[in-house]
Amino acid sequence: MKAPSTSDYKQPVSSAGLRRGSSGYVLLSGMTFQLTGKLTGEMSVGWGQQQSIEQSFSPIEGFLLNGDIIRH
């Protein structure tokens, strides 16, 4: 599980007049695995949400799937 996140910008308002910045969270659960002596990886699934500080935007949320395979 990851802690809540925030995004802050040096220029708080875009050239279009929109306020920049957001907050959100990611909840993940996963596993690591070893396929062969030289091939390992990890996989996780979860849910995430990000909300802009600009009130005209709806939150973005959804299912997350992450994974990688590493050759040693």
N, C-alpha and C positions, 0 to 999 in steps of 0.2 A: 504494500500500500504506500502511496506517495502522499506527502503532506499537501495541504492546499497551496495553490500557486497564484501568483499575481504577476501581471506584466505592467511595467511602468515605462514611459517614453520620455526622452529629453524634450521633445516637442509635444506638449500635452494635447494640442488641437491640430488636426490635419489641415491641409490646404483646402479641403472641402468643408471645413467648419465642424467636423465630427470630433468629439472627445475621444482620445486614445486611452487604452488601459483595459484590463480585464482581471477577473479572478475566476478560479475554478478548482476542480479536483479530479483525481484519477484514482479509481479503486481497481487493483489488479491482483490476480492470484495466478501462480504459474509453477513451472517445474523445469529442472535442468535434466538433460539426458546425454548418454554416451552411446552412439551407434556402433563405432569401432574404436580401436585404440587411438586413431587420429581424427575422428569425426565426433564432435560434441555439439550441443546446442541448448537452447532454452526456448520456452514457449509460455505465453501468458494470455489470459482473457480477462476482461473486466468491463467497466463502465466509466465514462468520463463526461464532465460538463464544464463549459466555459461560458461566462457571462461578461459581456462588454459593459463598461461603465456608461456607454452611450445608451440611453434608455430606449431609443428607437429600434434597437436590435434585439431580437429574441435570443434566448440562450441556445447554444449549440451543445447537443448531448447525444450520446449514442454508445453502441457496443464497440469495444476495442479488442483487437487481436494483434499480438506482437509475437515475433519469433525470429530466430536466427540459427544458422548452422555454421560452425567454425571448424576449419580444417587446420590441424596442428602440424 
